[in-house]
Amino acid sequence: MKLFPMFARLDHRDVLVVGGGEVAERKVSALLKTRARVTVGAPALSPAIRHWQALGKVTVIQDVFTPDWLDGKWLVIAATNDRDVNLQIADAAQSRRLFINVVDDPELSSFQVPSIVDRSPLIIAVSSSGQAPVLARRIREKLETLLDHSLGALAALAEKHRKAIKTQRPDLRARRAFYDELLDGPVAAALRQHRGDEAEQLLIQHLAQPSTNRPGKVILVGAGPGDPGLLTLKALRALNEADVILYDRLVSAEILDLARRDATQISVGKRPGEDHDATQRRIHTLMVEHAANGHTVVRLKGGDAFVFGRGGEELEHLVAHGIDYEVVPGITAALACAAYAGVPLTHRDHAQSVRLVTAHEQEAPVMPQTQAQNTPAPANSPPHRVPETHLSSPRAAKPVTPNETLAFYMGVGQLEALTQRLLAQGLDADTPFALIENGTRPGQRTLYGHLLELPQKAKRHQMKAPSLLIVGKVAGLGPQLKWFGQTLEEPQNELATA
């Protein structure tokens, strides 16, 4: 280990920064947060340093460096753009046994300023020993995404009650378990939800109780459409917190790879032809069972759990069984797939509204055509049920309009019937469409065209689920704005030449 990592306490200690430019500004800004007494020396000083001087936050020496600047200092940073001057500063500091950092020059430095993840009082420092500062910065960025900002408040709360925690949990093992409970339990959850007073009361209550197994909870997480880069930061944190992950069929393997390595992963995806209600009951049972055993359960659903998922039903079941839960929204397929296909769902010139529709066939009670024309049905007529899309269901109060974008989920298996219904409801045959298969994933294929030719084109290219269908004027912008994946064929205005 080339460097010995340590955190220096600099409050009310004298620190020297030599240099007056932007680099010196960054160092001074970081030092001021530690309440150090900062002296800045350089022939020319930036406006920001002058401003700090006017506020009394820094002492300024406007001159060329001389070794006497080091008198009484605890730490030195050289941030000039002249290596000869930096070498002079480094030699003077070394002779006085002062720790010195020469910016971007590890050979002249006796300490390195690391990349910082600041969740004060929790601070995480990353260093590459001065050899690869960009790498250290990239690692810091990754850590930033994993660590919720509420961790600082949690650390401060733990510090406030540290003496009581040590008294009430004198056994080291019990104390460690209590701190684990703080991190994973309702106290941390309350802080994430900005309920600080409630969090402190929960800590006090838990501390007063005998050590017990912590309660479990369920985190309902939307995994997005498949690209792991579209996973939200909170979703990523949940995956790294999970003891058990119940995931749907369309959750990509790349997203599951981001989860805790020791988490139990259980596939609960619904497959065509099976009893979906029975599968849903199994999901309900597994959530309650694992949470009741004290586990953190992540219910991982493709897209967003509240858009044509059954997230609401799952929460109702958790409420009925007294299970704590959180919800992490995900990017729903219509938003992501449209963006990856170059289709703006709204556009000032083409579409002022969007409708998200599930085109999945369901058995819906309808009247036969003769009865729909107010002809009484024979008394002995049996109930008549036919598959319908939600769009043509009597519950769809709003008619289809030309300046509206329609985004159909789960419709690739019934494009013929869907096309006929849209034409029957008044859409023009040359209304543009975009059919996006495996949207946002490496295998994305996008088919553009006009509504009348949709079934024929989709059949020719063997489009399969998961696919999202966008119908409306905005889909006509896709061929121009597309940027991701494979385009199967450029649309041609065949109707105009017919």
C-alpha positions as CSV (number, residue, x, y, z in Angstrom):
1,M,0.0,0.0,0.0
2,K,1.8,3.1,-1.3
3,L,-0.4,5.6,0.7
4,F,-1.6,5.4,4.3
5,P,-5.2,6.6,4.3
6,M,-6.3,9.0,7.0
7,F,-8.7,11.8,7.6
8,A,-7.1,15.0,8.9
9,R,-8.8,17.3,11.4
10,L,-8.0,20.8,10.3
11,D,-10.5,23.0,12.1
12,H,-8.8,26.1,13.5
13,R,-5.5,24.9,12.1
14,D,-3.4,27.0,9.6
15,V,-3.2,25.7,6.0
16,L,-1.4,27.3,3.1
17,V,-2.5,27.2,-0.5
18,V,0.0,28.6,-3.0
19,G,-1.7,29.6,-6.2
20,G,-4.5,32.0,-7.2
21,G,-6.3,30.4,-10.1
22,E,-9.2,28.0,-10.6
23,V,-7.4,24.9,-9.2
24,A,-6.5,26.9,-6.1
25,E,-10.1,27.9,-5.8
26,R,-11.3,24.3,-5.7
27,K,-8.8,23.4,-3.0
28,V,-9.7,26.5,-0.9
29,S,-13.4,25.7,-1.3
30,A,-12.9,22.2,0.1
31,L,-10.7,23.4,2.9
32,L,-13.2,26.0,4.1
33,K,-15.7,23.3,4.7
34,T,-13.3,21.8,7.3
35,R,-13.2,25.2,9.1
36,A,-9.4,25.4,8.5
37,R,-7.7,28.8,8.7
38,V,-6.7,29.2,5.1
39,T,-3.9,31.5,3.8
40,V,-3.7,31.9,0.0
41,G,-0.6,33.2,-1.6
42,A,0.1,34.2,-5.2
43,P,1.0,37.3,-7.3
44,A,-2.5,37.3,-8.9
45,L,-5.8,36.1,-7.3
46,S,-9.1,35.1,-8.9
47,P,-12.3,37.0,-8.2
48,A,-13.6,34.1,-6.0
49,I,-10.6,34.2,-3.7
50,R,-10.9,38.0,-3.5
51,H,-14.5,37.5,-2.5
52,W,-13.6,35.1,0.3
53,Q,-11.0,37.6,1.4
54,A,-13.6,40.3,1.6
55,L,-15.8,38.0,3.7
56,G,-12.9,37.3,6.1
57,K,-12.8,33.7,5.2
58,V,-9.2,33.6,3.9
59,T,-6.0,35.5,4.5
60,V,-4.3,36.7,1.3
61,I,-0.6,37.2,0.5
62,Q,-0.3,38.8,-2.9
63,D,3.3,38.1,-3.7
64,V,5.7,35.5,-5.0
65,F,6.3,32.5,-2.8
66,T,8.9,32.7,0.0
67,P,9.7,29.9,2.5
68,D,8.6,32.0,5.5
69,W,5.0,31.5,4.3
70,L,5.2,28.1,5.8
71,D,5.8,29.3,9.3
72,G,3.1,27.9,11.7
73,K,1.3,25.9,9.0
74,W,0.0,22.4,9.4
75,L,-0.6,21.6,5.8
76,V,0.5,22.9,2.4
77,I,-1.1,22.7,-1.1
78,A,0.9,23.9,-4.1
79,A,-1.5,24.8,-7.0
80,T,0.6,27.0,-9.3
81,N,1.2,26.3,-13.0
82,D,5.0,26.6,-12.6
83,R,6.7,23.3,-11.8
84,D,9.9,25.1,-10.6
85,V,7.9,27.1,-8.1
86,N,6.1,23.9,-7.1
87,L,9.4,22.2,-6.6
88,Q,10.6,25.1,-4.4
89,I,7.5,24.9,-2.3
90,A,7.8,21.1,-2.0
91,D,11.5,21.3,-0.9
92,A,10.7,23.9,1.7
93,A,7.8,21.9,3.1
94,Q,9.7,18.7,3.2
95,S,12.6,20.4,5.1
96,R,10.1,21.5,7.8
97,R,8.4,18.1,7.9
98,L,5.1,19.5,6.6
99,F,2.7,17.4,4.6
100,I,2.4,18.9,1.1
101,N,0.2,18.2,-2.0
102,V,1.4,19.4,-5.3
103,V,-1.6,19.3,-7.6
104,D,-1.2,16.7,-10.4
105,D,2.4,15.9,-9.4
106,P,2.5,12.8,-7.1
107,E,6.3,12.7,-7.2
108,L,6.5,16.1,-5.3
109,S,3.6,15.3,-3.0
110,S,3.7,13.7,0.5
111,F,-0.1,13.3,0.5
112,Q,-2.8,13.1,-2.1
113,V,-6.2,14.9,-2.0
114,P,-8.7,12.1,-2.8
115,S,-11.9,12.1,-4.6
116,I,-14.7,12.6,-2.0
117,V,-18.2,11.2,-1.5
118,D,-19.6,13.6,1.0
119,R,-22.4,12.4,3.2
120,S,-21.2,14.3,6.2
121,P,-20.5,13.3,8.8
122,L,-20.0,10.2,6.7
123,I,-17.1,10.8,4.2
124,I,-15.7,8.3,1.7
125,A,-12.4,9.0,0.1
126,V,-11.1,7.4,-3.1
127,S,-7.5,7.6,-4.2
128,S,-5.4,6.1,-7.0
129,S,-2.2,7.1,-5.3
130,G,-2.0,10.0,-7.8
131,Q,-1.5,7.6,-10.7
132,A,-4.9,7.7,-12.3
133,P,-7.1,10.6,-11.0
134,V,-9.7,10.1,-13.7
135,L,-10.2,6.5,-12.5
136,A,-10.6,7.7,-8.9
137,R,-13.2,10.2,-10.1
138,R,-15.2,7.6,-12.0
139,I,-15.2,5.3,-9.0
140,R,-16.4,8.2,-6.9
141,E,-19.2,8.8,-9.4
142,K,-20.3,5.1,-9.0
143,L,-20.3,5.4,-5.2
144,E,-22.4,8.6,-5.4
145,T,-25.1,6.6,-7.2
146,L,-25.1,3.9,-4.5
147,L,-25.2,6.0,-1.4
148,D,-28.4,7.8,-0.5
149,H,-28.0,11.3,0.7
150,S,-29.9,10.4,3.9
151,L,-26.9,8.5,5.1
152,G,-25.4,11.7,6.5
153,A,-28.5,12.3,8.6
154,L,-28.4,8.7,9.7
155,A,-24.7,9.0,10.8
156,A,-25.5,12.2,12.7
157,L,-28.5,10.6,14.4
158,A,-26.3,7.6,15.4
159,E,-23.7,9.9,16.8
160,K,-26.2,11.8,18.8
161,H,-27.4,8.6,20.5
162,R,-24.0,6.8,20.6
163,K,-23.7,6.8,24.4
164,A,-27.2,5.5,24.9
165,I,-26.7,2.8,22.2
166,K,-23.5,1.7,23.9
167,T,-25.3,1.6,27.3
168,Q,-28.3,-0.3,26.1
169,R,-26.4,-2.7,23.9
170,P,-23.2,-3.4,25.9
171,D,-22.6,-6.6,24.0
172,L,-20.6,-5.9,20.8
173,R,-22.6,-8.4,18.7
174,A,-25.9,-6.9,19.9
175,R,-24.7,-3.5,19.2
176,R,-23.6,-4.4,15.6
177,A,-27.1,-5.9,15.0
178,F,-28.7,-2.7,16.2
179,Y,-26.6,-0.6,13.8
180,D,-27.6,-3.0,11.0
181,E,-31.2,-2.4,11.9
182,L,-30.6,1.3,11.7
183,L,-29.2,1.0,8.2
184,D,-31.8,-1.4,6.9
185,G,-34.9,-0.8,9.0
186,P,-37.6,1.9,9.5
187,V,-35.3,4.5,10.9
188,A,-33.3,4.8,7.6
189,A,-36.6,4.6,5.7
190,A,-38.0,7.5,7.6
191,L,-34.9,9.6,6.9
192,R,-35.1,8.8,3.2
193,Q,-38.6,10.2,3.3
194,H,-37.4,13.3,5.1
195,R,-39.2,12.5,8.4
196,G,-36.4,13.3,10.8
197,D,-38.4,13.6,14.0
198,E,-40.2,10.3,13.3
199,A,-36.8,8.6,12.6
200,E,-35.4,9.7,16.0
201,Q,-38.5,8.5,17.8
202,L,-38.2,5.1,16.1
203,L,-34.6,4.9,17.1
204,I,-35.4,5.6,20.7
205,Q,-38.3,3.1,20.7
206,H,-36.1,0.3,19.2
207,L,-33.3,1.1,21.6
208,A,-35.7,0.7,24.6
209,Q,-36.9,-2.7,23.4
210,P,-35.0,-5.9,23.9
211,S,-32.9,-7.0,20.9
212,T,-35.2,-8.8,18.5
213,N,-35.2,-9.8,14.9
214,R,-35.9,-6.8,12.7
215,P,-39.1,-6.8,10.7
216,G,-39.0,-7.4,7.0
217,K,-40.4,-5.2,4.2
218,V,-41.1,-5.2,0.5
219,I,-39.7,-2.7,-2.0
220,L,-41.8,-2.6,-5.1
221,V,-39.3,-1.6,-7.8
222,G,-39.8,-0.7,-11.5
223,A,-36.9,-2.1,-13.4
224,G,-37.5,0.0,-16.6
225,P,-37.7,-1.5,-20.1
226,G,-34.4,-3.5,-20.1
227,D,-31.4,-1.2,-20.5
228,P,-29.6,-1.3,-17.1
229,G,-28.5,2.3,-17.6
230,L,-32.2,3.4,-17.3
231,L,-32.4,1.9,-13.8
232,T,-33.0,4.6,-11.2
233,L,-30.5,5.2,-8.4
234,K,-33.1,4.2,-5.8
235,A,-33.8,1.0,-7.7
236,L,-30.1,0.2,-7.8
237,R,-29.8,0.8,-4.0
238,A,-32.8,-1.5,-3.4
239,L,-31.2,-4.3,-5.4
240,N,-28.1,-4.0,-3.3
241,E,-30.2,-4.1,-0.1
242,A,-32.4,-7.0,-1.0
243,D,-32.3,-10.4,0.7
244,V,-34.9,-11.8,-1.8
245,I,-35.7,-10.7,-5.3
246,L,-39.0,-11.7,-6.9
247,Y,-38.5,-10.8,-10.6
248,D,-40.7,-10.8,-13.7
249,R,-40.1,-12.5,-17.0
250,L,-39.1,-9.3,-18.8
251,V,-36.5,-8.1,-16.3
252,S,-33.2,-8.3,-18.1
253,A,-30.3,-10.4,-17.0
254,E,-28.1,-7.3,-17.0
255,I,-30.3,-5.7,-14.3
256,L,-30.3,-8.8,-12.2
257,D,-26.5,-8.8,-12.4
258,L,-26.5,-5.5,-10.5
259,A,-28.2,-7.1,-7.4
260,R,-26.5,-8.3,-4.2
261,R,-24.5,-11.4,-5.0
262,D,-25.9,-13.3,-2.1
263,A,-29.6,-12.3,-2.6
264,T,-32.0,-15.1,-3.4
265,Q,-33.5,-14.6,-6.9
266,I,-36.9,-16.1,-7.6
267,S,-38.5,-15.9,-11.1
268,V,-42.2,-15.2,-10.8
269,G,-42.8,-14.1,-14.4
270,K,-46.1,-14.9,-16.0
271,R,-45.9,-16.9,-19.2
272,P,-48.4,-17.2,-22.0
273,G,-50.9,-20.0,-21.5
274,E,-50.6,-20.3,-17.8
275,D,-53.1,-19.3,-15.1
276,H,-51.9,-15.7,-14.4
277,D,-54.2,-15.3,-11.4
278,A,-52.6,-18.4,-9.8
279,T,-49.2,-17.0,-10.5
280,Q,-50.2,-13.7,-9.0
281,R,-51.4,-15.4,-5.8
282,R,-48.0,-17.1,-5.6
283,I,-46.3,-13.8,-5.8
284,H,-48.5,-12.4,-3.0
285,T,-47.7,-15.5,-0.9
286,L,-43.9,-15.2,-1.5
287,M,-43.8,-11.5,-0.6
288,V,-45.6,-11.9,2.7
289,E,-43.8,-15.1,3.6
290,H,-40.3,-13.7,3.1
291,A,-41.0,-10.3,4.6
292,A,-42.6,-12.0,7.7
293,N,-39.3,-13.9,8.1
294,G,-37.5,-10.5,8.5
295,H,-36.2,-10.3,4.9
296,T,-36.0,-7.3,2.7
297,V,-37.9,-8.3,-0.4
298,V,-37.5,-6.5,-3.7
299,R,-40.5,-7.1,-6.0
300,L,-38.9,-6.3,-9.3
301,K,-41.2,-5.6,-12.2
302,G,-40.4,-4.6,-15.8
303,G,-41.2,-1.0,-16.7
304,D,-43.2,0.7,-14.0
305,A,-45.2,-1.3,-11.5
306,F,-48.2,1.0,-11.7
307,V,-48.5,1.1,-15.5
308,F,-50.2,-2.0,-16.7
309,G,-48.5,-4.0,-14.0
310,R,-50.4,-5.3,-10.9
311,G,-48.4,-3.2,-8.5
312,G,-51.6,-1.8,-6.9
313,E,-52.9,-5.2,-6.2
314,E,-49.7,-6.3,-4.6
315,L,-49.6,-3.3,-2.3
316,E,-53.2,-4.0,-1.3
317,H,-52.2,-7.5,-0.3
318,L,-49.3,-6.2,1.7
319,V,-51.5,-3.7,3.5
320,A,-54.0,-6.4,4.3
321,H,-51.2,-8.5,5.9
322,G,-49.5,-5.6,7.8
323,I,-46.3,-5.7,5.7
324,D,-44.2,-2.5,5.4
325,Y,-43.4,-1.4,1.9
326,E,-41.8,1.2,-0.3
327,V,-42.3,2.0,-4.0
328,V,-39.5,2.9,-6.5
329,P,-41.0,4.0,-9.8
330,G,-39.5,2.8,-13.1
331,I,-39.3,4.2,-16.6
332,T,-42.3,2.7,-18.4
333,A,-41.9,1.2,-21.8
334,A,-43.8,3.9,-23.7
335,L,-41.4,6.6,-22.6
336,A,-38.2,4.6,-23.1
337,C,-39.0,2.7,-26.3
338,A,-40.3,5.8,-28.0
339,A,-37.2,7.8,-27.0
340,Y,-34.9,5.0,-28.3
341,A,-36.8,4.8,-31.6
342,G,-36.7,8.6,-32.1
343,V,-40.4,9.1,-31.6
344,P,-41.4,12.1,-29.4
345,L,-44.7,11.1,-27.7
346,T,-45.8,14.7,-27.8
347,H,-44.9,17.4,-30.3
348,R,-46.2,20.9,-30.6
349,D,-47.1,20.4,-34.3
350,H,-48.4,16.9,-34.3
351,A,-49.7,15.6,-30.9
352,Q,-51.0,17.3,-27.8
353,S,-51.9,14.2,-25.8
354,V,-50.8,10.6,-25.2
355,R,-52.8,7.6,-24.3
356,L,-51.2,4.5,-22.9
357,V,-53.3,1.5,-23.8
358,T,-53.0,-2.2,-23.1
359,A,-53.9,-4.1,-26.3
360,H,-53.7,-7.5,-24.5
361,E,-56.7,-9.6,-25.3
362,Q,-59.1,-10.1,-22.5
363,E,-62.5,-11.6,-22.3
364,A,-64.9,-8.7,-22.2
365,P,-68.7,-8.9,-22.2
366,V,-70.1,-7.3,-25.3
367,M,-73.4,-7.5,-27.1
368,P,-73.7,-9.2,-30.6
369,Q,-73.9,-6.7,-33.5
370,T,-77.7,-7.1,-33.8
371,Q,-78.1,-6.4,-30.1
372,A,-75.7,-3.5,-30.2
373,Q,-78.3,-1.9,-32.6
374,N,-80.9,-2.0,-29.9
375,T,-82.4,-5.2,-31.1
376,P,-83.7,-7.2,-28.1
377,A,-81.9,-10.5,-27.6
378,P,-83.9,-13.6,-27.6
379,A,-84.7,-14.7,-24.0
380,N,-82.8,-18.0,-24.4
381,S,-79.6,-16.3,-25.8
382,P,-76.5,-17.4,-24.0
383,P,-74.0,-14.8,-22.6
384,H,-71.7,-13.7,-25.5
385,R,-68.0,-12.9,-24.8
386,V,-65.4,-11.9,-27.4
387,P,-61.8,-10.8,-27.1
388,E,-61.5,-7.0,-27.1
389,T,-58.8,-4.5,-26.7
390,H,-59.2,-1.9,-24.0
391,L,-59.3,0.8,-26.6
392,S,-62.5,-0.5,-28.1
393,S,-64.0,-1.4,-24.7
394,P,-67.2,0.5,-23.7
395,R,-65.1,1.8,-20.8
396,A,-62.9,3.9,-23.2
397,A,-64.9,7.1,-23.1
398,K,-62.5,9.2,-25.2
399,P,-62.6,8.6,-29.0
400,V,-59.4,8.3,-31.0
401,T,-58.3,11.7,-32.4
402,P,-55.8,12.5,-35.2
403,N,-53.6,14.7,-32.9
404,E,-53.3,12.0,-30.2
405,T,-50.5,9.5,-29.7
406,L,-51.5,6.0,-28.9
407,A,-48.9,3.7,-27.2
408,F,-50.1,0.1,-27.1
409,Y,-48.6,-2.4,-24.7
410,M,-48.7,-6.1,-25.3
411,G,-50.3,-5.8,-28.7
412,V,-48.0,-7.6,-31.1
413,G,-50.2,-10.8,-31.2
414,Q,-53.3,-9.0,-32.3
415,L,-52.1,-6.4,-34.8
416,E,-54.7,-7.3,-37.5
417,A,-57.7,-6.8,-35.2
418,L,-56.2,-3.7,-33.6
419,T,-55.6,-2.1,-37.0
420,Q,-59.1,-2.8,-38.1
421,R,-60.5,-1.3,-34.9
422,L,-58.4,1.9,-35.3
423,L,-59.5,2.3,-38.9
424,A,-63.1,1.7,-37.9
425,Q,-62.8,4.4,-35.3
426,G,-61.7,7.0,-37.8
427,L,-58.0,7.0,-38.1
428,D,-56.6,7.5,-41.6
429,A,-55.0,4.5,-43.3
430,D,-51.8,6.5,-43.7
431,T,-51.4,7.3,-40.0
432,P,-47.8,6.6,-39.2
433,F,-46.8,3.8,-36.8
434,A,-43.6,2.6,-35.1
435,L,-43.4,-1.0,-33.8
436,I,-40.5,-1.4,-31.4
437,E,-39.3,-4.9,-30.5
438,N,-37.0,-5.3,-27.5
439,G,-36.9,-1.6,-26.9
440,T,-33.7,-0.2,-25.3
441,R,-32.0,-3.5,-25.4
442,P,-29.1,-4.6,-27.7
443,G,-31.5,-6.5,-29.9
444,Q,-33.9,-3.6,-30.5
445,R,-35.6,-3.7,-33.9
446,T,-37.9,-0.9,-35.1
447,L,-40.4,-1.1,-37.9
448,Y,-41.9,2.2,-39.3
449,G,-44.8,2.5,-41.7
450,H,-48.5,3.4,-42.2
451,L,-51.4,2.0,-40.3
452,L,-53.0,0.0,-43.2
453,E,-49.7,-1.9,-43.8
454,L,-49.0,-2.6,-40.1
455,P,-50.1,-6.3,-40.0
456,Q,-48.4,-7.2,-43.2
457,K,-45.1,-5.6,-42.4
458,A,-45.0,-7.0,-38.9
459,K,-45.7,-10.5,-40.2
460,R,-43.0,-10.2,-42.9
461,H,-40.4,-9.3,-40.2
462,Q,-41.7,-11.7,-37.7
463,M,-42.1,-9.1,-34.9
464,K,-42.4,-10.7,-31.5
465,A,-43.0,-9.8,-27.9
466,P,-42.0,-7.8,-26.1
467,S,-43.0,-5.1,-28.5
468,L,-44.5,-1.6,-28.1
469,L,-46.7,-0.1,-30.8
470,I,-46.9,3.7,-31.3
471,V,-49.6,5.1,-33.6
472,G,-49.9,8.7,-34.4
473,K,-48.4,11.5,-36.4
474,V,-45.3,11.6,-34.2
475,A,-44.3,8.1,-35.3
476,G,-43.6,9.7,-38.7
477,L,-40.7,11.5,-37.1
478,G,-39.0,8.2,-36.1
479,P,-37.2,7.5,-39.4
480,Q,-35.6,11.0,-39.2
481,L,-34.8,11.0,-35.5
482,K,-33.9,7.4,-34.9
483,W,-30.6,6.7,-33.2
484,F,-30.6,3.3,-31.6
485,G,-30.8,-0.3,-32.7
486,Q,-31.8,-1.8,-36.1
487,T,-34.3,-0.3,-38.5
488,L,-36.0,-3.1,-40.4
489,E,-37.1,-1.1,-43.4
490,E,-37.5,2.6,-44.2
491,P,-41.1,3.6,-44.6
492,Q,-42.4,4.4,-48.1
493,N,-45.5,6.4,-48.8
494,E,-47.1,3.5,-50.7
495,L,-50.6,4.8,-50.1
496,A,-49.8,8.1,-51.8
497,T,-48.6,6.3,-55.0
498,A,-51.4,3.7,-55.1
